């Protein structure tokens, strides 16, 4: 799978990026170099993380993950700064298109760090459903593991997305060019651990 690998201008081919997200379900782009990603990993070392329930959702999805909401970060924290930059750059890129791929204006409101401990099962096949809209963005900051798209909850026909530290996965969500659902996907094969920055847009914020 080809990779857009210029972290200085990761979204310059916005039309092609939108077409590939629509056709393939998700793509990976280099947005920061690996040394910067490692710096960001260390900046998160003292943040509080909360272990999430191992079974979640109506599909009985299994996961072993800890979450730290971005609300724990000050506005000047380097990860908060990075999240704002990614959102601004994506907004500018897709706004430049003759026709937006989004059902509603792009406004991510669910930004969290997700940490998988060494040996975690990751998360079993699932899709994000209608609670998320437009686009799911996952920035790999550190670690290993495999992110893959698949056809169903059984994990049929897995299609790995190459995303080492510094790469941003862009995956379509409901509303992206009229999509009703995002693709099934999973995270597996975590040995050393994994830290990612998730940037998503909830249709309704939890009370």
N, C-alpha and C positions, 0 to 999 in steps of 0.2 A: 504494500500500500504506500503510495507516494506521501511524503511528508513535506509540508511547507516549513522550511528550516532556517528562515532569516528572523532571528528574534528582534532585530531592529525594526522590521516592518512586517509583523506576522499576519496582519489582516489586509495587506495591500490588494490581494486578489479577491476582494469581497464577493464578487459575483460567482466566481468559481467555488469559493468556500461554501456559499449558500447552496449551490447546485449539488456539491458533493455531500453536504449534510443531508439534504433532501433525498438523494439517491442511495446513500450508503448507511444513513442512520447516525453516524458519528465519524469525526475525523480528529486527527491530532496535529497540533501546531507547536513549534518551538517559540516560546514567548520570553524566556529568560535563560541565561546560560546556567550551566550546572553549578558553578561556584556561587552564583547569586542564590540559587535554590537551596544550597547547603547553608548559606548565611541565614536564610529565612527559616529553615528547619531549626537552627540553634536559637533563633529569636523566640521560638514557640516553646522552648524547653521548660519554662517555669509557669506556663499557663495552666489553669485548671481544666481537666478533662473529666467528663462523666461517662461511665460505662452505660451503654444502651441495652435495652432488653434483647435477649438472644433470638426471640421469635417475634416477628412483627407483621402486621398487615393481614388481610383476608386470605392471602395466598400462603400463609405460614412461612414467610421468608425467614431464613436463618442468617444471622449476622454476628460477628464478634468485632465490635467497633466502639471507640470512645469519641465523644464530641465535645468541642469547645466552641460555643457561639462567638461570633466576632464582637458581640457586645462586651466581652471581657477585654477587648483591646482598646487602647486609647486611640484617638484620631491620628496620632503621629506614629503609632506602631508600624513597623515596616510592612507587616502583612496587611494591615488595614489600608495603607497607602497603595500597595500592590493591587488589592481588590478594587479600589476606586479606579486605578489606572486601567485595569482589564475591562471593567464595565464601560468606562468612557471611550476606550479605543474600539470596543465592539460596537457600541452605539454609533460612533462616528462612521465606522466602516459600513454598517448596514443601512444607515441613513443616507449614504451616498448612492445607494441603488435606486434605480428608477421605480422599483416596486418593492416595498418592504416584505420580508418573509414572515413577519410577525403578525399575529392576530390583534395584538394590542401593543401600545408603546412599550419598548423594552425597559423594564424597571426591576431588576433583581432586588429581592427583599429578604432572602434567606441565605446568609453567608456564614459558613461554619468551617472550622477545621475538623477533619476526621482522622483519627489515629487508629491504626491496626497494629496490635502487638505482634512480636515474632511468633510465628506458628498459627496466627489467626486463620479461621476458615474464610475470612473475607465476608462476602455476602452472596447468597445463592441467587439463581436467576429470578429476575423481577422486572417490572417496568414501573416508572414513577407515577403512572396514572394521571388522572385529570386534576390532581392537586397542584401540579407544576405546569407552567405554561411557557411557551416560546422556545426556550433554550436552556439546557443544563450544561454548566461549565465546570470542569474538574481539572484543577492544576496540580500536577504531581510535584511535590516538594522534596521528598526523600523516600528511599526504600526500594522495595521490589514488589513483586506480585504481577498479576496479569488482569487487565481489564478487557473484557470481550463482549461483543454482541452475540445474541443467539436467537433462535426462532421461537422458543417457548420456555415454560417453567422447568422443563426437563433438561434444558441446556442443549437442545438439539442444534447441530450445525454451528458450533462456536467459531467466532471470527475475532481473533485478538486484535486490539488496537495498540500499536507500538507507542508507548508514552513513558519514556524515562524521565527522571527529574528535570524540571524546566519546561516540560511539554504540557499544553493545555488541550484537554479533550472537549470538543464541542459536540453535543448530542441533541438531536431534535426532541422537543417536548410537544404536548398538545398545543395546537395553534400554529406551529411552524409550517407554513405553506399548506394550511388546512388539515394537518395531521390530527387524528382523533386521539392517538396514544403515542408515547415514545416507544422506542424499541426495547425488547427484553435485553438485559445485560447482567453481568456478574463480575465479581472480583474474586480471584483465587490465587493459589500458589504463592502465598506470602511466607517467606522464611525469615528475613531480617527485620520485618516491620514495614510500615508504610504511613506516610503523612501526606494528606491532600487537602487542598483548599477547595471547598465546594461553593459555587456561586449559582444560585437557582432563584426562580421567581415563583412564589406561591400564589395561587389564585385567591386564597383566603388565608390571612395570617392566623395562627392559633391564638385563642384567647388566653 
